[in-house]
Amino acid sequence: MTSTDQLLREIEVFADERQLSASTVARLAANDGKLIARLRAGGTVTLATAEKLREFMRSARAGGREAGAGRATPALHNDATKSDEQQAVTGNGAEVFP
């Protein structure tokens, strides 16, 4: 088993644990949703990217990421750091009143 095969296996196991697709893990960890397809097709990954993926998985397993829907997954945004005014504005600029 090559180091690339080993990394791919680690990602797949993690993805199964979190009920995510492997490509979602790669997208969230390394901002690369096509990484898994490239690895499965025989591609390689840089050491920096491999470490980014592994750190993401370690952090999630250690509870260092926000839990969502019963599984530890990273937050796509962090509303906890936004002010009340920032949270009251939706993505299209329309205000939302409680």
C-alpha positions, 0 to 999 in steps of 0.5 A: 500500500502506497502512502497515497493509498493509506491517506485515501483509506484514512479519509474514507474511514473518517468520512464513514465515521462522520456519515460524509462523503470522502470528497466532502471531507477533502473539500472541507479540509483542503478546499478541494472537492476533486482531490478524492477523484484524483487520488482514486485515479492514481494522482498524488498529493503534496505533503502539506495537503496530506498534513492539512487533511490529517490535522482536520481529521484529528481535530474533528475526532478530538472535538475541536470542530463544531458538531452538527446533526449528530456528527463532528464536522467543521463549521462552514461559518461561525455565527458565534463570532458575529455581532447581533447586527451581522447575524440579522443580515442575510446573504442577500443583504435583506434584514431579518428581524426576530 
